[in-house]
Amino acid sequence: MEPVPQSAASADYLAADEVIDHGHPLVRETAARLRAAAPTPHDYARAAYVFVRDTIPHSADSGDPRVTWRASDVLDRRTGICHAKSHALVALLRAEGIPAGLCYQRLTDDDGSNPLVHGLIALRLAGHDRWARQDPRGNKPGVDARFSLREERLAWVPRPERGECDYPGLYPGPPRAVLRALRTAADRAHLWQLLPTEL
């Protein structure tokens, strides 16, 4: 699925803000280090994706109770849920001039209970005519997300019969409900109670 930009201003998908703070020294330093070993924008985008997916543990997988939401904090503390890891990847991409934004899915348990909004990203490389979604949440048994500009290799494919869906929007920054949950949660257990169940 190709997401639909929610802003008509292309500059919004390169902008820095409080959440996607790609002007922060740690974001710039990390981007420069990755770029040194990645000669093309495609190589860099793949390297940034793999870096966030594989070297920053998803806090639910690792058991880390800390909640991060700002891209630079995710890189500094090396922890975050899907939303936070997506913020970090978007910041690294924008730091090197690659347009990127945030996308969302609604996912549930196998029986359709406990719905939650899941965060991922989309990027657009020069020479490609579409936005390509990527999921940096981190792999584990049963999850095998990969970087791909052609066919999607996301962590999950929504199951409509269980009330799951892909939301079509591509956002420059996180929706208010998502950011409010991340910013106000005392810890990860509290965060699960605050995250929206739909957009």
C-alpha angles and dihedrals in degrees: 000000000000110000123231116238112241091203124058090205108091089198089068089071091058098040128115122223141155093292103035094040100172092160089068113113094237092052091047092046093049091047092050092050092051092044092054089067096037113068099185133046089246091052091047094049090051092046092050091048094050091045093055095039096048109027101041108063119221102246094228090056094046097039092237109156095200119110119215128181109159113085095231091050091052089054093044099046095034095222140095146127122257093282094052093045089050090053090053094049093048089050092051092049094047090047087067096042098261112139111236140163144174128273133184144209132193109230134178142185117277092270093051094256130122099036117199137175110246121204129221137148144240128210135188120212123200110264093030120102099209145049111254120209120223130183115213097176093118132257127264135155106317094016120089109163117174138186109258134156095191116039116021117252100185129161092250139016109213118247107216092194087065094047094261123140148165111246108222098216126107108202129198089214137007119289113258095252093053094047093045090054093049094047098046102039114112092207140340094279089055090046092061087059093051105042114104118256092213141005 
